[in-house]
């Protein structure tokens, strides 16, 4: 009996202890307050107060983030830093702290420690510092050997690498082939200053050769009368082929004449001959020159790019038998691509094989793409959207959300620190499986991170969740502006989806801003035209203004091209002046042919993508009125 009573007392006392322990732990809301207070102390000399607060942050998702920042301000605490790096070796915080600490070790010339804790990364500064640390630690030969590849690449390196590169160039260890690599890299980048500086590191005999090479680079047409080419030796052959390669783009006629009349006089290997033949054929193909087909016969193994341009040349001249022939030269994989199957069907139809053409169109029409929709129009079939939403596995989602990195992201979101959360996302998704990426994409969608959700889905190589890939944010603004400009809202959605992936803060390297990626000058001019106030280019990050101005601008482009959607879309990307230069000469051209033969790869892809997105968006908007065949008439000939 006493034993039972003792056991009950023990259980009760344990229960009281556990109850007291649990009740003494701070709540998540309290930890958020402690975190905010502790973060304010990061740059201050109040270590006791900071440590008092952080004792209450055990288990809090942002505690490692806070510790990393605290230690970044206290880089002399070697033991604490090494302990942190060991405990969080796979985290973003460890990488950031390690970089700061390694830079401090460089400042203090603590080379052995630097070597011990350095980890290979894309940080060029640290890569150089690592080799310099080895150099300073008695491994001069090994460090300089490793440096040669960096020096030869001519990549942009920080100023901190200069001392290492100087040691290399003064060491006498530079290999002649490495010097030549840097020289050729300089010519490839048209960096003449570096080419001339590198030239001086060669032997006297090699300098003469390099100077001839540099002369041909600057004036490629000089190969027609350069005296040294009379030698016809292997070196002269290399210089001659280099000159032809450089000359081909600015003066294809001279390049063809010189190559055809003189190439057999040089001691050229077959690889070099084929490279030049390929180069000449490609330039003719891109320029839609009829001589490309004769030139192609000289290329024994054309690559995929040349094959595609050869079929485009045939399409531009509507040489349908040649289209069929070019399609036959494609790899099995290319022949299964709905894009090229469409053109095979077009050629079959134009050469009288109607039954086979229709059967091929029917296959292509099952594809959710520009050419799939064109094929459906030719057979008067409904568009196939093939929408397959992601199915959420609740257990898998719960497991994903238990991950340390995702907890951090969600905590930043809870604290309304979206910038910090977004900054961590690319690091987080690097570690996820395909199935986890799909779940992560759905999480991002739930946070209204539309661009992030789309990019995450792309990394998972999944394309069939149309709700996720084609969000309908800003629907009210788009529909009201579409009505004002007499536009189909699906077209505006298609433009916006391609331009910014629905990110209102999108900014391009050239300065375009906002949902419809307007240039500030364009936005300001439209604002003046419409009588709106213009404060700065930051106005373009306002979704309502951006959609208003983007819709107006697209309508103005349509007016310039008589309502032709393909021409206006191409102009939105490349500018109306370029598009006018691309108009066919003499007579109109079917629009599918015109789009396929747009000279700029970016614009060619842009037009087909925007128009296919517009078709998908009309499905998302539960409309069925938009048909490509109704908005894409033949492209009219240029007016002389």
C-alpha positions as CSV (number, residue, x, y, z in Angstrom):
1,X,0.0,0.0,0.0
2,X,2.8,2.4,0.9
3,X,4.5,1.5,-2.4
4,X,1.4,2.4,-4.3
5,X,1.0,5.7,-2.5
6,X,4.7,6.5,-3.1
7,X,4.2,5.8,-6.8
8,X,1.1,8.0,-7.0
9,X,3.0,10.8,-5.2
10,X,5.9,10.3,-7.6
11,X,3.6,10.5,-10.7
12,X,1.8,13.6,-9.3
13,X,5.1,15.3,-8.6
14,X,6.4,14.4,-12.0
15,X,3.2,15.7,-13.6
16,X,3.6,18.9,-11.7
17,X,7.2,19.2,-12.8
18,X,6.3,18.6,-16.5
19,X,3.4,21.0,-16.2
20,X,5.6,23.6,-14.7
21,X,8.3,23.1,-17.3
22,X,5.9,23.3,-20.2
23,X,4.1,26.3,-18.8
24,X,7.5,28.1,-18.3
25,X,8.4,27.9,-22.0
26,X,7.7,31.1,-23.9
27,X,4.9,31.0,-26.5
28,X,5.7,31.6,-30.2
29,X,4.2,35.0,-29.9
30,X,6.5,35.8,-27.0
31,X,9.5,34.4,-28.9
32,X,8.8,36.7,-31.8
33,X,8.9,39.6,-29.4
34,X,12.2,38.4,-27.8
35,X,13.6,38.0,-31.3
36,X,12.6,41.5,-32.3
37,X,14.2,42.9,-29.1
38,X,17.4,40.8,-29.5
39,X,17.8,41.8,-33.2
40,X,17.8,45.5,-32.1
41,X,20.8,44.8,-30.0
42,X,22.9,43.2,-32.8
43,X,25.0,46.3,-33.5
44,X,25.2,47.4,-29.9
45,X,27.6,46.6,-27.1
46,X,25.0,45.0,-24.8
47,X,26.0,41.4,-24.8
48,X,24.4,40.5,-21.4
49,X,21.0,41.8,-22.5
50,X,21.4,40.0,-25.8
51,X,22.3,36.7,-24.2
52,X,19.5,37.0,-21.7
53,X,17.0,37.3,-24.5
54,X,18.4,34.6,-26.7
55,X,18.2,32.1,-23.8
56,X,14.4,32.3,-24.4
57,X,14.7,31.6,-28.1
58,X,15.6,27.9,-27.9
59,X,13.8,26.1,-30.8
60,X,12.7,29.3,-32.5
61,X,13.2,29.0,-36.3
62,X,15.1,32.3,-36.6
63,X,17.5,31.8,-33.7
64,X,20.3,30.5,-36.0
65,X,19.8,33.5,-38.3
66,X,20.1,35.8,-35.2
67,X,23.2,34.0,-34.0
68,X,24.9,34.2,-37.4
69,X,24.3,38.0,-37.5
70,X,25.6,38.4,-33.9
71,X,28.7,36.5,-34.7
72,X,29.2,38.4,-37.9
73,X,29.7,41.5,-35.7
74,X,32.1,39.6,-33.5
75,X,34.5,37.9,-35.8
76,X,37.2,37.6,-33.1
77,X,35.2,34.9,-31.3
78,X,36.9,32.1,-33.2
79,X,35.6,29.2,-30.9
80,X,32.0,30.4,-31.1
81,X,32.2,30.8,-34.9
82,X,33.7,27.4,-35.5
83,X,31.1,25.8,-33.3
84,X,28.3,27.5,-35.2
85,X,29.8,26.5,-38.6
86,X,29.9,22.9,-37.4
87,X,26.4,22.9,-36.0
88,X,24.9,24.6,-39.1
89,X,27.2,23.4,-41.8
90,X,24.5,23.0,-44.5
91,X,22.7,26.3,-43.8
92,X,22.7,29.6,-45.7
93,X,23.7,31.3,-42.4
94,X,26.9,29.3,-42.2
95,X,27.9,30.2,-45.7
96,X,27.3,33.9,-45.0
97,X,29.1,33.8,-41.7
98,X,32.0,31.8,-43.1
99,X,32.5,34.3,-45.9
100,X,32.7,37.2,-43.4
101,X,35.0,35.3,-41.2
102,X,37.3,34.1,-44.0
103,X,37.7,37.7,-45.1
104,X,38.7,38.7,-41.6
105,X,41.3,35.9,-41.6
106,X,42.7,37.3,-44.8
107,X,43.0,40.7,-43.2
108,X,44.9,39.2,-40.3
109,X,47.0,36.9,-42.6
110,X,45.9,33.9,-40.6
111,X,46.6,31.6,-43.6
112,X,46.5,28.1,-42.0
113,X,43.1,28.8,-40.5
114,X,41.8,30.2,-43.8
115,X,42.9,27.0,-45.6
116,X,41.3,24.8,-42.9
117,X,37.9,26.4,-43.0
118,X,37.7,27.4,-46.7
119,X,35.1,25.6,-48.8
120,X,35.0,25.7,-52.6
121,X,32.3,28.1,-53.8
122,X,31.4,30.5,-56.6
123,X,32.9,33.4,-54.7
124,X,35.8,34.5,-56.9
125,X,37.3,36.7,-54.2
126,X,37.6,33.7,-51.8
127,X,38.8,31.4,-54.6
128,X,41.7,33.8,-55.1
129,X,42.3,34.3,-51.4
130,X,42.5,30.5,-51.0
131,X,45.2,30.2,-53.6
132,X,47.0,33.2,-52.1
133,X,46.8,31.5,-48.6
134,X,48.4,28.4,-50.1
135,X,51.1,30.6,-51.7
136,X,51.8,32.2,-48.4
137,X,51.9,28.8,-46.6
138,X,54.7,27.3,-48.7
139,X,52.7,25.8,-51.5
140,X,53.7,28.4,-54.1
141,X,54.0,26.0,-57.1
142,X,50.7,24.3,-56.4
143,X,48.9,27.6,-55.9
144,X,50.3,29.1,-59.1
145,X,49.4,26.0,-61.1
146,X,45.8,26.2,-59.9
147,X,45.7,29.9,-60.7
148,X,46.6,29.5,-64.4
149,X,43.1,28.4,-65.3
150,X,41.6,31.4,-63.6
151,X,44.0,33.8,-65.3
152,X,43.5,32.3,-68.8
153,X,39.7,32.4,-68.6
154,X,39.6,36.2,-68.7
155,X,36.6,36.1,-66.4
156,X,36.0,39.3,-64.3
157,X,37.8,38.9,-61.0
158,X,37.8,41.3,-58.1
159,X,40.8,43.5,-57.3
160,X,41.8,41.1,-54.5
161,X,43.0,38.7,-57.2
162,X,45.5,41.1,-58.7
163,X,48.3,40.2,-56.3
164,X,47.9,36.5,-57.1
165,X,47.8,37.1,-60.9
166,X,50.9,39.4,-60.6
167,X,52.8,36.6,-58.8
168,X,51.8,34.2,-61.5
169,X,53.0,36.4,-64.4
170,X,56.3,37.1,-62.7
171,X,56.9,33.5,-61.6
172,X,58.2,32.1,-64.9
173,X,55.7,29.3,-64.5
174,X,53.2,30.4,-67.1
175,X,52.7,27.8,-69.7
176,X,52.8,29.1,-73.4
177,X,49.5,27.3,-74.1
178,X,47.9,29.1,-71.1
179,X,49.1,32.5,-72.5
180,X,47.6,31.6,-75.9
181,X,44.3,30.7,-74.2
182,X,44.2,34.1,-72.5
183,X,45.1,35.9,-75.8
184,X,42.4,34.1,-77.7
185,X,39.9,34.7,-75.0
186,X,40.7,38.4,-75.2
187,X,40.1,38.4,-78.9
188,X,36.8,36.5,-78.5
189,X,35.7,39.3,-76.1
190,X,37.2,42.0,-78.3
191,X,39.3,43.1,-75.4
192,X,42.3,44.5,-77.4
193,X,44.0,46.0,-74.4
194,X,44.3,42.6,-72.7
195,X,45.3,40.9,-75.9
196,X,48.2,43.4,-76.4
197,X,49.3,43.0,-72.8
198,X,49.1,39.2,-73.0
199,X,51.0,39.3,-76.3
200,X,54.1,40.6,-74.5
201,X,54.4,37.4,-72.4
202,X,55.0,35.3,-75.4
203,X,58.4,34.5,-77.0
204,X,59.7,36.8,-79.7
205,X,58.7,34.3,-82.5
206,X,55.3,33.8,-81.0
207,X,54.8,37.5,-80.6
208,X,55.1,37.9,-84.4
209,X,52.4,35.3,-84.9
210,X,50.1,37.0,-82.3
211,X,50.5,40.4,-83.9
212,X,49.4,38.9,-87.2
213,X,46.4,37.3,-85.5
214,X,45.5,40.6,-83.8
215,X,45.8,42.4,-87.2
216,X,43.4,40.0,-88.8
217,X,41.0,40.3,-85.9
218,X,40.8,44.1,-86.3
219,X,40.8,44.0,-90.1
220,X,39.6,40.6,-91.3
221,X,39.4,41.6,-94.9
222,X,43.2,41.9,-94.9
223,X,43.4,38.1,-95.4
224,X,42.8,38.8,-99.1
225,X,46.2,40.4,-99.5
226,X,48.3,39.5,-96.4
227,X,51.8,38.4,-97.6
228,X,52.3,35.8,-94.9
229,X,49.4,33.7,-96.2
230,X,51.6,32.8,-99.2
231,X,53.4,30.3,-97.0
232,X,50.4,28.1,-96.9
233,X,51.7,26.3,-93.8
234,X,49.6,25.1,-90.9
235,X,50.0,28.3,-89.0
236,X,48.9,30.4,-92.0
237,X,46.0,28.0,-92.4
238,X,44.8,28.8,-88.8
239,X,45.1,32.5,-89.5
240,X,43.3,32.2,-92.8
241,X,40.4,30.2,-91.2
242,X,40.2,32.7,-88.3
243,X,40.0,35.6,-90.8
244,X,37.2,33.9,-92.7
245,X,35.3,33.3,-89.5
246,X,35.6,37.0,-88.5
247,X,34.9,38.2,-92.1
248,X,31.7,36.1,-92.7
249,X,29.3,38.2,-90.7
250,X,30.3,41.7,-91.9
251,X,31.1,40.7,-95.5
252,X,29.7,37.3,-96.4
253,X,30.3,37.8,-100.2
254,X,34.1,38.3,-99.7
255,X,34.2,35.5,-97.2
256,X,32.6,33.1,-99.6
257,X,34.8,34.1,-102.5
258,X,38.1,33.9,-100.5
259,X,37.1,30.6,-98.9
260,X,36.0,28.9,-102.1
261,X,39.0,30.1,-104.1
262,X,41.8,29.6,-101.5
263,X,40.9,27.1,-98.8
264,X,42.3,24.1,-100.6
265,X,45.7,25.7,-100.8
266,X,46.1,25.6,-97.0
267,X,47.0,22.7,-94.8
268,X,43.7,22.6,-93.0
269,X,42.3,19.6,-91.1
270,X,38.8,18.4,-91.8
271,X,37.4,19.7,-88.5
272,X,38.5,23.2,-89.3
273,X,37.1,23.0,-92.9
274,X,33.7,21.8,-91.5
275,X,33.6,24.5,-88.9
276,X,34.0,27.2,-91.5
277,X,31.5,25.6,-93.9
278,X,29.1,25.4,-91.1
279,X,29.6,29.0,-90.2
280,X,29.1,30.2,-93.8
281,X,26.0,28.1,-94.2
282,X,24.5,29.3,-91.0
283,X,24.9,33.0,-91.9
284,X,23.3,32.4,-95.3
285,X,20.4,30.6,-93.6
286,X,19.8,33.3,-91.1
287,X,19.8,35.8,-93.9
288,X,17.3,33.7,-95.9
289,X,19.8,33.5,-98.8
290,X,18.8,30.9,-101.4
291,X,22.4,29.7,-101.7
292,X,22.1,28.1,-98.3
293,X,20.8,24.8,-99.8
294,X,23.9,24.4,-102.0
295,X,26.1,25.3,-99.1
296,X,24.4,22.8,-96.8
297,X,25.6,20.0,-99.2
298,X,29.1,20.7,-98.1
299,X,28.4,20.3,-94.4
300,X,28.8,16.7,-93.4
301,X,27.3,16.9,-89.9
302,X,25.2,20.0,-89.5
303,X,24.2,20.7,-85.9
304,X,20.6,21.3,-84.7
305,X,20.8,25.1,-85.1
306,X,21.9,24.9,-88.7
307,X,19.2,22.3,-89.5
308,X,16.5,24.6,-88.0
309,X,17.7,27.6,-89.9
310,X,17.8,25.5,-93.1
311,X,14.1,24.7,-92.7
312,X,13.3,28.3,-91.9
313,X,15.1,29.4,-95.1
314,X,12.9,27.0,-97.1
315,X,9.8,28.2,-95.3
316,X,10.6,31.8,-96.1
317,X,10.8,31.1,-99.8
318,X,7.9,28.6,-99.5
319,X,10.1,25.9,-101.0
320,X,7.9,23.1,-99.6
321,X,9.8,20.1,-101.1
322,X,12.9,21.5,-99.4
323,X,11.0,21.8,-96.1
324,X,10.2,18.1,-96.3
325,X,13.8,17.3,-97.1
326,X,15.1,19.4,-94.2
327,X,12.6,17.8,-91.8
328,X,13.9,14.4,-92.9
329,X,17.4,15.5,-91.8
330,X,16.2,16.2,-88.3
331,X,17.0,13.8,-85.4
332,X,14.3,11.4,-84.2
333,X,13.8,13.7,-81.2
334,X,13.3,16.8,-83.3
335,X,10.9,15.0,-85.6
336,X,8.7,14.3,-82.6
337,X,8.6,18.0,-81.6
338,X,5.1,19.4,-82.3
339,X,6.7,22.6,-83.5
340,X,8.5,20.9,-86.4
341,X,5.7,18.4,-87.0
342,X,3.4,21.3,-87.7
343,X,5.7,22.5,-90.5
344,X,6.0,19.0,-91.8
345,X,2.2,18.9,-92.0
346,X,2.2,22.3,-93.7
347,X,4.7,21.1,-96.4
348,X,2.7,17.9,-96.9
349,X,-0.5,19.8,-97.5
350,X,1.2,22.3,-99.9
351,X,2.7,19.4,-101.9
352,X,-0.7,17.6,-102.3
353,X,-0.5,14.9,-99.6
354,X,-3.7,16.1,-97.8
355,X,-4.5,12.9,-95.9
356,X,-1.1,12.6,-94.3
357,X,-1.1,16.4,-93.6
358,X,-4.4,16.2,-91.8
359,X,-3.3,13.1,-89.8
360,X,-0.1,15.0,-88.7
361,X,-2.1,18.1,-87.8
362,X,-4.4,16.0,-85.7
363,X,-1.4,14.7,-83.6
364,X,0.0,18.2,-83.3
365,X,-3.4,19.6,-82.2
366,X,-3.2,17.6,-79.0
367,X,-0.3,19.8,-77.8
368,X,-0.9,22.9,-75.7
369,X,1.3,25.2,-77.7
370,X,1.3,27.9,-80.4
371,X,1.7,25.3,-83.1
372,X,-0.8,23.0,-81.5
373,X,-3.4,25.7,-81.5
374,X,-2.5,26.6,-85.2
375,X,-3.0,22.9,-86.1
376,X,-6.3,22.8,-84.3
377,X,-7.5,25.8,-86.2
378,X,-6.6,24.2,-89.5
379,X,-8.8,21.2,-88.7
380,X,-11.4,23.4,-86.9
381,X,-10.9,21.4,-83.7
382,X,-11.2,22.7,-80.1
383,X,-8.0,23.7,-78.4
384,X,-6.6,21.0,-76.1
385,X,-5.5,22.6,-72.7
386,X,-4.5,19.4,-70.9
387,X,-5.0,20.9,-67.5
388,X,-3.7,18.5,-64.7
389,X,-3.6,20.3,-61.3
390,X,-1.1,19.1,-58.7
391,X,-2.6,16.7,-56.2
392,X,-1.6,17.6,-52.7
393,X,-0.4,14.9,-50.3
394,X,-1.2,16.2,-46.9
395,X,1.4,14.0,-45.1
396,X,4.1,15.0,-47.6
397,X,3.2,18.7,-47.2
398,X,3.3,18.4,-43.4
399,X,6.7,16.8,-43.6
400,X,8.0,19.5,-45.9
401,X,6.9,22.2,-43.6
402,X,8.8,20.6,-40.7
403,X,12.0,21.2,-42.6
404,X,14.3,23.8,-41.0
405,X,14.6,26.1,-44.0
406,X,10.9,26.2,-44.7
407,X,10.1,27.0,-41.1
408,X,12.5,30.0,-41.4
409,X,10.7,31.1,-44.6
410,X,7.3,30.8,-43.0
411,X,8.5,32.6,-39.9
412,X,9.8,35.6,-41.9
413,X,6.4,35.7,-43.7
414,X,4.7,35.7,-40.3
415,X,6.8,38.7,-39.3
416,X,5.9,40.4,-42.6
417,X,9.5,40.3,-43.8
418,X,8.8,39.1,-47.2
419,X,12.1,40.2,-48.7
420,X,14.1,38.1,-46.2
421,X,11.8,35.1,-47.0
422,X,12.1,35.5,-50.7
423,X,15.9,35.7,-50.4
424,X,16.0,32.3,-48.8
425,X,13.7,30.6,-51.3
426,X,16.3,29.8,-54.1
427,X,18.5,28.2,-51.4
428,X,15.6,26.2,-50.0
429,X,14.4,24.7,-53.3
430,X,17.9,23.5,-54.3
431,X,17.6,20.7,-51.8
432,X,14.1,19.6,-52.8
433,X,13.0,16.5,-54.8
434,X,10.6,16.9,-57.7
435,X,7.6,16.0,-55.5
436,X,8.7,18.5,-52.8
437,X,9.1,21.2,-55.5
438,X,5.5,20.7,-56.5
439,X,4.4,21.1,-53.0
440,X,6.6,24.1,-52.5
441,X,5.2,25.7,-55.6
442,X,1.7,25.4,-54.2
443,X,2.9,26.9,-50.9
444,X,4.3,29.9,-52.8
445,X,1.1,30.3,-54.7
446,X,-0.8,30.4,-51.4
447,X,1.4,33.3,-50.3
448,X,0.7,35.1,-53.6
449,X,4.3,34.7,-54.7
450,X,3.2,34.1,-58.3
451,X,6.5,34.5,-60.0
452,X,8.2,32.3,-57.4
453,X,5.5,29.6,-57.7
454,X,5.9,29.5,-61.5
455,X,9.7,29.3,-61.3
456,X,9.5,26.6,-58.7
457,X,7.1,24.6,-60.8
458,X,9.5,25.0,-63.8
459,X,12.4,23.6,-61.7
460,X,10.2,20.5,-61.1
461,X,9.7,20.2,-64.9
462,X,5.9,20.2,-64.5
463,X,3.8,22.2,-66.9
464,X,0.2,21.1,-66.6
465,X,-1.2,22.9,-63.5
466,X,-2.7,25.8,-65.4
467,X,-4.1,27.5,-62.2
468,X,-0.6,27.7,-60.8
469,X,1.2,28.5,-64.1
470,X,-1.3,31.1,-65.2
471,X,-2.6,33.2,-62.3
472,X,-5.4,35.6,-62.8
473,X,-4.3,38.3,-60.3
474,X,-5.4,41.9,-61.2
475,X,-8.3,40.5,-63.2
476,X,-10.6,43.5,-62.4
477,X,-7.9,46.0,-63.5
478,X,-7.1,44.1,-66.7
479,X,-10.7,43.7,-67.7
480,X,-11.6,47.3,-67.1
481,X,-8.6,48.5,-69.2
482,X,-9.3,45.9,-71.9
483,X,-12.8,47.3,-72.2
484,X,-11.4,50.9,-72.3
485,X,-9.0,50.0,-75.1
486,X,-11.3,47.6,-76.9
487,X,-8.9,44.7,-76.3
488,X,-9.4,41.1,-75.4
489,X,-8.3,40.7,-71.8
490,X,-6.7,37.4,-72.6
491,X,-4.1,39.2,-74.7
492,X,-3.2,41.5,-71.9
493,X,-2.9,38.6,-69.5
494,X,-0.7,36.8,-72.1
495,X,1.6,39.8,-72.4
496,X,1.8,40.3,-68.6
497,X,2.5,36.6,-67.9
498,X,5.4,36.6,-70.4
499,X,6.8,40.0,-69.3
500,X,6.8,39.7,-65.5
501,X,5.3,36.3,-64.5
502,X,2.8,38.5,-62.6
503,X,5.4,40.1,-60.4
504,X,4.5,43.7,-59.8
505,X,8.0,44.5,-58.7
506,X,9.7,42.9,-61.7
507,X,12.6,45.0,-63.0
508,X,14.8,44.1,-66.1
509,X,18.5,44.9,-66.5
510,X,17.7,47.5,-69.1
511,X,15.3,49.4,-66.9
512,X,11.8,48.0,-67.8
513,X,9.6,47.9,-64.7
514,X,6.4,46.4,-63.3
515,X,3.8,43.9,-64.5
516,X,3.9,44.8,-68.2
517,X,7.6,45.8,-68.1
518,X,7.4,49.4,-69.4
519,X,10.4,51.6,-69.9
520,X,10.3,54.7,-67.7
521,X,10.4,57.0,-70.8
522,X,7.4,55.2,-72.3
523,X,5.5,55.4,-69.1
524,X,6.2,59.1,-68.7
525,X,5.1,59.8,-72.2
526,X,1.9,57.9,-71.8
527,X,1.2,59.6,-68.5
528,X,1.5,63.0,-70.2
529,X,-0.7,61.9,-73.1
530,X,-3.4,60.7,-70.8
531,X,-3.1,63.8,-68.5
532,X,-1.9,61.8,-65.5
533,X,0.6,63.0,-63.0
534,X,4.1,61.5,-63.3
535,X,6.3,61.4,-60.2
536,X,9.1,59.0,-61.1
537,X,9.8,55.7,-62.7
538,X,8.7,54.1,-59.4
539,X,5.1,54.8,-60.6
540,X,5.5,51.8,-62.8
541,X,5.5,49.5,-59.8
542,X,1.9,50.5,-59.1
543,X,-0.1,47.7,-60.7
544,X,-3.1,49.9,-61.7
545,X,-0.9,52.4,-63.5
546,X,1.3,49.8,-65.1
547,X,-1.7,47.9,-66.5
548,X,-3.3,51.1,-67.6
549,X,-0.2,52.3,-69.5
550,X,0.7,48.9,-70.8
551,X,-2.8,48.3,-72.2
552,X,-2.7,51.8,-73.8
553,X,0.7,51.1,-75.3
554,X,-0.3,47.8,-76.8
555,X,-3.4,49.4,-78.3
556,X,-1.2,52.0,-79.9
557,X,1.0,49.3,-81.4
558,X,-2.1,47.6,-82.8
559,X,-3.1,50.8,-84.5
560,X,0.3,51.1,-86.2
561,X,-0.1,47.6,-87.6
562,X,-3.8,47.7,-88.6
563,X,-4.9,45.6,-85.6
564,X,-2.5,42.7,-86.4
565,X,-1.9,40.9,-83.1
566,X,1.3,39.2,-84.2
567,X,3.0,42.4,-85.4
568,X,1.9,44.4,-82.4
569,X,3.2,41.6,-80.1
570,X,6.5,41.5,-81.9
571,X,6.7,45.3,-81.6
572,X,6.1,45.2,-77.8
573,X,9.2,43.1,-77.6
574,X,11.5,44.4,-80.3
575,X,10.1,47.8,-81.1
576,X,7.9,48.9,-84.1
577,X,10.9,50.1,-86.2
578,X,12.5,46.7,-86.3
579,X,9.2,44.9,-87.0
580,X,8.6,47.2,-90.0
581,X,12.0,46.1,-91.4
582,X,10.9,42.5,-91.1
583,X,7.8,42.9,-93.2
584,X,7.8,40.8,-96.3
585,X,8.8,42.4,-99.6
586,X,6.5,42.3,-102.7
587,X,3.6,40.3,-101.4
588,X,1.9,39.3,-98.1
589,X,3.2,36.3,-96.2
590,X,1.1,33.8,-94.2
591,X,1.4,34.8,-90.5
592,X,2.7,31.4,-89.3
593,X,5.6,31.7,-91.8
594,X,6.3,35.2,-90.8
595,X,6.5,34.4,-87.1
596,X,8.7,31.3,-87.8
597,X,11.2,33.4,-89.8
598,X,11.5,36.4,-87.4
599,X,15.3,37.0,-87.4
600,X,15.6,37.5,-83.6
601,X,15.3,34.3,-81.6
602,X,14.0,36.2,-78.6
603,X,11.2,37.9,-80.5
604,X,10.3,34.8,-82.5
605,X,9.8,32.9,-79.2
606,X,8.2,35.9,-77.6
607,X,5.4,36.2,-80.2
608,X,4.5,32.5,-80.2
609,X,4.6,32.4,-76.4
610,X,2.4,35.4,-75.8
611,X,-0.2,34.3,-78.3
612,X,-0.3,30.8,-76.9
613,X,-0.6,32.2,-73.4
614,X,-3.5,34.4,-74.5
615,X,-5.4,31.2,-75.7
616,X,-4.7,29.6,-72.3
617,X,-5.9,32.7,-70.4
618,X,-9.2,32.7,-72.3
619,X,-9.7,29.2,-70.9
620,X,-8.8,30.5,-67.4
621,X,-11.2,33.3,-67.8
622,X,-13.9,30.9,-69.0
623,X,-14.2,32.4,-72.4
624,X,-14.0,30.7,-75.8
625,X,-14.2,33.5,-78.3
626,X,-10.5,34.0,-79.0
627,X,-9.2,32.0,-82.0
628,X,-5.7,32.5,-83.5
629,X,-7.1,32.3,-87.0
630,X,-9.3,35.2,-86.3
631,X,-6.6,37.6,-85.0
632,X,-3.7,36.5,-87.2
633,X,-4.3,37.3,-90.9
634,X,-1.5,37.2,-93.4
635,X,1.3,39.7,-92.8
636,X,1.1,42.5,-95.4
637,X,4.0,43.4,-97.5
638,X,6.1,46.4,-96.6
639,X,5.1,49.7,-98.2
640,X,7.9,51.1,-100.3
